[in-house]
Amino acid sequence: MTKTLADLKRDLHTGACLTLIGGLDNRNSAMLNVPRYVVRAQGNGVYLNADANATKGSFLELPKAALVTYDGEIVRVYRAGTRELTKAEQNILDTMPSKRPEYAEQCSVDLMTDGSQMYYMDKRYLAEHDMEYLSGSSELHGFRYDFNSKKIIDSHVKGEVSLEYKLVK
């Protein structure tokens, strides 16, 4: 039975025990299969420590609900996934000032100088269309453009499992 992020946060009270059982970044971790206790809870995550009586610990951030699954026993935290560009996003990328023929001369000048003229024109164009994330240098609305894969990294789409914990009640 799938539970909500709110259910998980209620279950992660001080004293609850979590054991790291897997995840992409933790296959060889020293914390793998070591029970750790919630020593402090707050709205966006919990502090974990192997000593149940400790007051400080490592912070486990709980991202938005789209990137967390919980079934009452296993908690999985996912990385943001990728998706193809929408037609609107592709259109904005294709019609940026630096891609237009009327700015070809300015692009050539920018290549020989600091390159800032077209950069700021593109930046302004993306801001006017509320798609600054297509510059690849910032995240907006949970989106970021990845120039390598030519895809959008979207925090509303589950990617690979980053962390996997077992909750011992």
Buried (B, 14 or more C-beta within 10 A) or exposed (E): EEBEBEEBBEBBEEEBBBBBBBBEEBEEEEEEEEBBBBBBBEEEBBBBBEEBEBEEBEEBEBBEEBBBBBEEEEBBBBBBBBBEBEEEBEEBBEEBBBEBEEBEEBBEEBEEEEEEBBBEBBBEBBEEBEBBBBBEEEBBEBBBBEEEEEBBBBBBBBBEBBBBBBBEE
